[in-house]
Amino acid sequence: MRKKTIKIKKTMTIEQVLALDENVVPIFLGFGLHCLGCPMSRGESLEEACFVHGVDVDLLVEKLNEYFAQK
């Protein structure tokens, strides 16, 4: 049986991604997104958080999806 790969989208919140697997924390930290416990991480999309912090959302989503593809 083939396992289903999780697909991260830039419309998801940091909280939603962390709920899938907390082991992605180093990826967020590597992009300078240290706001993982911030109340805004519950309501802001990845795209919004990246915009505020000057991070390339497409690259972040790519790295997150690479991580989940290897699980």
Residue pairs with C-beta under 8 A, 6 or more apart in sequence:
5 68
5 69
5 71
6 20
6 21
6 68
6 71
7 65
7 68
8 17
8 46
8 61
8 64
8 65
8 68
9 46
9 61
10 45
10 46
10 47
10 50
10 57
10 58
10 61
11 45
11 46
11 47
12 45
12 46
13 41
13 42
13 43
13 44
13 45
13 46
14 28
14 33
14 35
14 36
14 41
14 42
14 44
14 46
14 49
15 41
15 42
17 24
17 46
17 64
18 24
18 25
18 36
18 41
20 68
21 67
21 68
21 71
23 67
24 64
24 67
25 36
27 60
27 63
27 64
27 67
28 34
28 36
28 60
29 36
30 63
31 50
31 53
31 55
31 59
31 60
31 63
32 53
32 55
33 49
33 50
33 53
33 55
33 60
35 41
35 49
35 53
40 49
41 49
44 52
46 57
46 60
46 61
47 57
49 55
50 56
50 57
50 60
51 57
